[in-house]
């Protein structure tokens, strides 16, 4: 098993490097001179020279990349064009807010999705199953940014129960929860659909195995059969849960834009609007690194839960 | 089935099976109510998008400041007007064109390019496989939304850039499915038999691999359409996709967002259109998967 763990760790390195190449390339993808992409329009001659020197644009691309990588790996993500602040500071604050939102929406989606999926599998073909299937299709089909707008219309405009946007300025828990409620629900829709679907089919797979029939034949009560099913479906459920959490972190961009939630998505949105390429690069690099490491953790955790995987 | 015509005579017996297989698939699809409803809905959406120039009662870009944000059911504007007084029905019809093009093209590109790359990597194996597959893995370092935004954010707004960035999102996914299906089929005995009896590489790929690999790839690609539509509209929603004043569902949702305090129903319409379209595609691909008996 440790051999497998080692191999997975080593395999993550080229993926991370590859991701960094893509992020590095973003400056060069931007139309026009790469210097123009990192400089304000009204930059003076000296500023242009300075940036050329700092970014090393006069050197060949591979050298530029290595220098950039060395700089970035020390945590120096450059400076924002718009605010002149170090990108790493903005990203750090935004990442905290995004993590909180990803966690709250994941918790909601996982709890509801696992419960719905299991219920649907146990009462296959009954109304619970049909409701769960409908929920699953709606969850994966709904544009979550639109769902966010609908939530605002209903709960902020019509009912006036919850604030429409932003995070609470005053640190009271009650206000904080009131602000995070709507984005949480909007962001939970997709994983709710995906998880319901996967949990249902994983549980059905286990239920159709002979040992379940044997357990029932031996007279085991439904409740005990249930624990056997959950145990056997756990690795598959764990995988989808882990992956979905990763998607939440990167996928919150649109929902954060709708609710002006001050996370990485909102920061990205601002950066796009101002064509602030260093911020764009910084946010995407940090998020993708997070995503790769999370997937790695899910993989390794899965081997712990289900040692059969490592033997392949 | 273009494949049938290209086949030599002695393989007719082999060809008979896939034909009846497709007939079975069609038979099953025609008897699944959810698929039929979804299919009819999609036909309606596609047709109304296609016929937008003739169906739309008004010029989608002509507004009147005096008629801003007319409610749904207003006289002369069945679905109301937007924040610039432009007729919503006309804009929704025209917008569907844009959204469908922006959503379907990337999946189509991914289907063609992904199948080619995946089958190549899967069949040739070795260094080619490692090279192709490891390159594709890199794109898996990003959640789909983030990758689309990263590339679009760097390239800047506009429909061509949206198509490029979304194609980059979907190609690696199709490559993975195509490669693993190819590797599976390649190891089957009848492929070895064909090789042993002297069939060339081209013949094996055309007659044996593609015929058996296209099904799973098609089903997988069909599951990606709804995501592609949501992402395409999402990029426009962020200001990275189609540029104003063009009518596009995501862009309409973005510009109408500020008006929910004045008129809540009209701003919800473009999103509803995205939702219905994406759900219809999902139901259709579910039906297709069941009918073709492919486990995704």
HADDOCK unambig.tbl for C-alpha pairs under 7 A between the chains (distance, minus, plus):
assign (segid A and resid 15 and name CA) (segid B and resid 137 and name CA) 6.74 0.50 0.50
assign (segid A and resid 15 and name CA) (segid B and resid 138 and name CA) 5.16 0.50 0.50
assign (segid A and resid 15 and name CA) (segid B and resid 141 and name CA) 6.61 0.50 0.50
assign (segid A and resid 18 and name CA) (segid B and resid 138 and name CA) 5.25 0.50 0.50
assign (segid A and resid 19 and name CA) (segid B and resid 138 and name CA) 5.76 0.50 0.50
assign (segid A and resid 19 and name CA) (segid B and resid 141 and name CA) 6.13 0.50 0.50
assign (segid A and resid 26 and name CA) (segid B and resid 151 and name CA) 6.93 0.50 0.50
assign (segid A and resid 26 and name CA) (segid B and resid 154 and name CA) 5.44 0.50 0.50
assign (segid A and resid 27 and name CA) (segid B and resid 154 and name CA) 6.81 0.50 0.50
assign (segid A and resid 29 and name CA) (segid B and resid 154 and name CA) 5.85 0.50 0.50
assign (segid A and resid 29 and name CA) (segid B and resid 155 and name CA) 5.84 0.50 0.50
assign (segid A and resid 30 and name CA) (segid B and resid 154 and name CA) 4.70 0.50 0.50
assign (segid A and resid 30 and name CA) (segid B and resid 155 and name CA) 4.84 0.50 0.50
assign (segid A and resid 31 and name CA) (segid B and resid 155 and name CA) 6.23 0.50 0.50
assign (segid A and resid 137 and name CA) (segid B and resid 279 and name CA) 6.97 0.50 0.50
assign (segid A and resid 138 and name CA) (segid B and resid 279 and name CA) 6.90 0.50 0.50
assign (segid A and resid 141 and name CA) (segid B and resid 226 and name CA) 6.64 0.50 0.50
assign (segid A and resid 141 and name CA) (segid B and resid 275 and name CA) 6.15 0.50 0.50
assign (segid A and resid 141 and name CA) (segid B and resid 278 and name CA) 5.36 0.50 0.50
assign (segid A and resid 141 and name CA) (segid B and resid 279 and name CA) 4.86 0.50 0.50
assign (segid A and resid 141 and name CA) (segid B and resid 282 and name CA) 6.93 0.50 0.50
assign (segid A and resid 142 and name CA) (segid B and resid 275 and name CA) 5.06 0.50 0.50
assign (segid A and resid 143 and name CA) (segid B and resid 230 and name CA) 5.64 0.50 0.50
assign (segid A and resid 143 and name CA) (segid B and resid 275 and name CA) 6.08 0.50 0.50
assign (segid A and resid 146 and name CA) (segid B and resid 271 and name CA) 5.38 0.50 0.50
assign (segid A and resid 150 and name CA) (segid B and resid 268 and name CA) 6.87 0.50 0.50
assign (segid A and resid 153 and name CA) (segid B and resid 260 and name CA) 6.65 0.50 0.50
assign (segid A and resid 153 and name CA) (segid B and resid 264 and name CA) 6.40 0.50 0.50
assign (segid A and resid 157 and name CA) (segid B and resid 261 and name CA) 6.42 0.50 0.50
assign (segid A and resid 247 and name CA) (segid B and resid 143 and name CA) 5.53 0.50 0.50
assign (segid A and resid 250 and name CA) (segid B and resid 143 and name CA) 5.81 0.50 0.50
assign (segid A and resid 250 and name CA) (segid B and resid 145 and name CA) 6.75 0.50 0.50
assign (segid A and resid 250 and name CA) (segid B and resid 146 and name CA) 5.59 0.50 0.50
assign (segid A and resid 251 and name CA) (segid B and resid 143 and name CA) 6.89 0.50 0.50
assign (segid A and resid 251 and name CA) (segid B and resid 145 and name CA) 5.57 0.50 0.50
assign (segid A and resid 251 and name CA) (segid B and resid 146 and name CA) 6.61 0.50 0.50
assign (segid A and resid 272 and name CA) (segid B and resid 153 and name CA) 5.80 0.50 0.50
assign (segid A and resid 284 and name CA) (segid B and resid 150 and name CA) 6.86 0.50 0.50
assign (segid A and resid 288 and name CA) (segid B and resid 141 and name CA) 5.74 0.50 0.50
assign (segid A and resid 288 and name CA) (segid B and resid 142 and name CA) 5.22 0.50 0.50
assign (segid A and resid 291 and name CA) (segid B and resid 141 and name CA) 6.57 0.50 0.50
assign (segid A and resid 291 and name CA) (segid B and resid 142 and name CA) 6.79 0.50 0.50
assign (segid A and resid 292 and name CA) (segid B and resid 141 and name CA) 5.51 0.50 0.50
